[in-house]
């Protein structure tokens, strides 16, 4: 069975796609940096056990391993940020493959956590609310990155968007020489 990701034109229905991916990537990088600091502090005060909260699932691991995982996540986020800023498709695609593998690992951790539940409160609050929220955000980021990759393939290096015209008429691209796509027509249907 063949299945495709949906292709989005905007992030959160309000921001342009590339800007939305950048905002989500910056927030993800800040979150990784914050958790690197927390786990570093745990090692500093001689608590060598850290809590890995990764895309909504929580696992108790050695704090050094948590730091390594978050540094790796931060590195791939920096790769996504650089690739999205400079429109380098290869870097965005590397992040996309990393995000798919980390999402699959998170799903496996989520299933493992469901098998070791002790209380109904723990099951509802931590696993379902946090787990599904974290996985939902991660899958939405995957769809955004997939849409950005498709947009990079369609646009090419010499095309930019007229965002106002895109809102008014649907989808309009402007070539590098400033000429609109000939299939674009004004609202009254008269081609000038």
C-alpha positions as CSV (number, residue, x, y, z in Angstrom):
1,X,0.0,0.0,0.0
2,X,1.4,3.4,-1.0
3,X,0.8,6.4,1.2
4,X,1.9,10.0,0.9
5,X,2.2,12.8,3.4
6,X,-0.1,15.7,2.9
7,X,1.6,18.8,1.4
8,X,1.0,22.0,3.4
9,X,1.2,25.5,2.0
10,X,1.4,27.3,5.4
11,X,2.5,26.5,8.9
12,X,-0.3,26.7,11.5
13,X,-2.6,28.1,8.8
14,X,-1.0,31.6,9.3
15,X,2.7,31.6,8.6
16,X,4.6,31.0,5.4
17,X,5.9,27.4,5.2
18,X,9.6,28.1,5.4
19,X,9.2,30.7,8.2
20,X,7.0,28.2,10.2
21,X,9.6,25.4,9.9
22,X,12.3,27.9,11.1
23,X,10.1,28.9,14.1
24,X,9.5,25.3,15.1
25,X,13.1,24.4,14.6
26,X,14.3,27.3,16.8
27,X,11.8,26.3,19.5
28,X,13.0,22.7,19.3
29,X,16.6,23.8,19.5
30,X,15.9,26.0,22.6
31,X,14.1,23.0,24.2
32,X,17.1,20.7,23.5
33,X,19.5,23.4,24.9
34,X,17.4,23.7,28.1
35,X,17.4,19.9,28.7
36,X,21.1,19.7,28.1
37,X,21.5,22.3,30.8
38,X,19.2,20.4,33.2
39,X,21.0,17.1,32.7
40,X,24.4,18.8,33.0
41,X,23.2,20.2,36.3
42,X,22.1,16.7,37.4
43,X,25.6,15.4,36.7
44,X,27.1,18.4,38.5
45,X,25.2,17.7,41.7
46,X,26.2,14.0,41.5
47,X,22.8,12.6,40.4
48,X,23.9,10.5,37.5
49,X,20.4,9.5,36.6
50,X,18.4,11.7,34.3
51,X,14.9,11.7,32.9
52,X,14.8,11.7,29.1
53,X,11.6,13.4,27.9
54,X,11.8,12.8,24.2
55,X,8.9,13.8,22.0
56,X,6.4,13.1,24.8
57,X,7.8,9.9,26.2
58,X,9.8,9.8,29.4
59,X,12.5,7.3,30.2
60,X,14.9,7.2,33.1
61,X,18.4,6.9,31.7
62,X,21.9,7.9,32.8
63,X,22.3,11.6,32.6
64,X,25.3,11.4,30.3
65,X,23.3,9.4,27.7
66,X,20.5,12.0,28.0
67,X,23.0,14.7,27.2
68,X,24.3,12.8,24.3
69,X,20.8,12.3,22.8
70,X,19.9,15.9,23.2
71,X,23.2,17.1,21.7
72,X,22.6,14.9,18.8
73,X,19.0,16.3,18.5
74,X,20.4,19.8,18.8
75,X,23.0,19.1,16.0
76,X,20.3,17.9,13.6
77,X,18.1,21.0,14.5
78,X,21.1,23.2,13.6
79,X,21.4,21.4,10.3
80,X,17.7,22.0,9.7
81,X,18.0,25.6,10.6
82,X,21.0,26.1,8.3
83,X,19.3,24.2,5.5
84,X,16.0,26.1,5.7
85,X,17.7,29.5,6.0
86,X,20.0,28.9,3.0
87,X,17.5,26.7,1.1
88,X,19.8,23.8,0.9
89,X,17.6,20.8,0.2
90,X,20.3,18.2,1.2
91,X,20.5,19.4,4.8
92,X,16.7,19.5,5.2
93,X,16.5,16.0,3.8
94,X,19.1,14.7,6.3
95,X,17.0,16.2,9.1
96,X,13.9,14.6,7.6
97,X,15.4,11.2,7.7
98,X,16.7,11.7,11.3
99,X,13.2,12.9,12.4
100,X,11.6,9.8,10.9
101,X,14.0,7.5,12.7
102,X,13.6,9.4,16.0
103,X,9.8,9.3,15.7
104,X,9.9,5.6,15.2
105,X,12.2,5.2,18.2
106,X,9.8,7.4,20.2
107,X,6.8,5.2,19.2
108,X,8.8,2.1,20.4
109,X,9.6,3.8,23.7
110,X,5.9,4.8,24.0
111,X,4.8,1.2,23.6
112,X,7.5,0.1,26.1
113,X,6.2,2.6,28.6
114,X,2.6,1.4,28.1
115,X,3.6,-2.1,29.2
116,X,5.1,-0.9,32.5
117,X,2.2,1.2,33.8
118,X,1.4,1.0,37.5
119,X,-1.5,3.4,38.0
120,X,-4.4,4.7,35.9
121,X,-3.4,8.3,36.7
122,X,0.1,7.7,35.3
123,X,-1.4,6.0,32.3
124,X,-3.8,8.9,31.5
125,X,-1.7,12.0,32.4
126,X,1.8,11.1,31.4
127,X,1.4,8.6,28.7
128,X,-1.7,9.6,26.8
129,X,-1.7,13.4,27.2
130,X,2.1,14.0,27.0
131,X,2.8,11.1,24.7
132,X,0.2,11.8,22.1
133,X,0.9,15.5,22.3
134,X,4.6,15.0,21.8
135,X,4.1,12.6,19.0
136,X,1.5,14.8,17.4
137,X,3.9,17.8,17.3
138,X,6.7,15.6,16.0
139,X,4.5,14.2,13.2
140,X,3.3,17.8,12.3
141,X,7.0,18.9,12.1
142,X,7.6,15.9,9.8
143,X,4.8,17.0,7.6
144,X,6.0,20.6,7.5
145,X,9.6,19.5,6.6
146,X,8.2,17.2,3.9
147,X,6.1,20.1,2.5
148,X,9.2,22.3,2.6
149,X,11.2,19.6,0.7
150,X,8.5,19.5,-2.0
151,X,8.4,23.2,-2.2
152,X,12.2,23.3,-2.7
153,X,11.9,20.8,-5.5
154,X,9.0,22.7,-7.2
155,X,10.5,26.2,-6.9
156,X,14.1,25.8,-7.9
157,X,16.8,28.3,-7.1
158,X,15.5,31.3,-9.1
159,X,11.9,31.6,-7.8
160,X,10.5,33.6,-4.9
161,X,7.0,33.8,-3.5
162,X,4.6,36.8,-3.6
163,X,2.8,36.0,-0.4
164,X,0.1,38.7,-0.8
165,X,-0.8,37.4,-4.2
166,X,-0.7,33.9,-2.9
167,X,-3.3,34.7,-0.3
168,X,-5.6,36.5,-2.8
169,X,-5.4,34.1,-5.8
170,X,-4.3,30.8,-4.3
171,X,-0.8,30.1,-5.5
172,X,1.4,32.5,-7.4
173,X,5.1,32.2,-8.1
174,X,7.3,35.0,-9.5
175,X,10.2,34.2,-11.7
176,X,13.6,35.8,-11.1
177,X,13.0,38.4,-13.8
178,X,9.9,39.7,-12.0
179,X,7.3,38.3,-14.4
180,X,4.3,36.5,-13.0
181,X,3.3,33.0,-14.1
182,X,1.2,33.4,-17.3
183,X,-1.5,31.2,-15.8
184,X,-2.2,33.9,-13.2
185,X,-5.3,36.0,-13.9
186,X,-6.8,39.0,-12.1
187,X,-9.9,38.7,-10.0
188,X,-12.3,40.0,-12.6
189,X,-11.2,37.3,-15.1
190,X,-9.8,39.7,-17.6
191,X,-6.3,38.9,-18.8
192,X,-4.2,42.1,-19.4
